[in-house]
Each structure stands twice: as structure tokens, then as C-alpha cells.
Amino acid sequence: MTRRAGKDIESIIMDGDIPNRAMVATQRAVILEHRLRGLPLVLWRDGKVEEVPADSVELPEADPLFDSVES
């Protein structure tokens, strides 16, 4: 078996930048989907489950690396 050129998975995870950016892109996609459907987001706040309007949650900036998440 040959290895692909570029970073291996261990170094990507240890670096943390790409996984963190992927999490923010996923958060953005979920907020946008809830806004589109008019559904509240369910969050854990102060030890309780809380439903909040999706429009009241700050939308993270788009990341060009993960634009395809929103397509």
C-alpha cells in the first residue's frame, strides 16, 4: 500500500486547524438549515436544554475551504 502525498491524517488531527474549521462550517450549515425551515435550535445552556430561535444565534463566517457544505 502506498501513502498519498500531503499531510497524513494524524498530523491533520494533531494540528487541529482543519477539524476546527470543519466543526464551524457544520455549525453554520445547521443554523442556516434551521433558519430556512423555521425551526428552533436546541442548545444546552446552564445545565438545561433550551430551544432558541435560529435567527437569534450568531452565524459563523463562511469558510472557503468548506463552501461545499452549504451547496
Secondary structure, DSSP 8 states (H G I E B T S, - for coil): ----SS--HHHHHHH-HHHHHHHHHHHHHHHHHHHHHT-EEEEEETTEEEEEEGGGS------GGGGGGG-
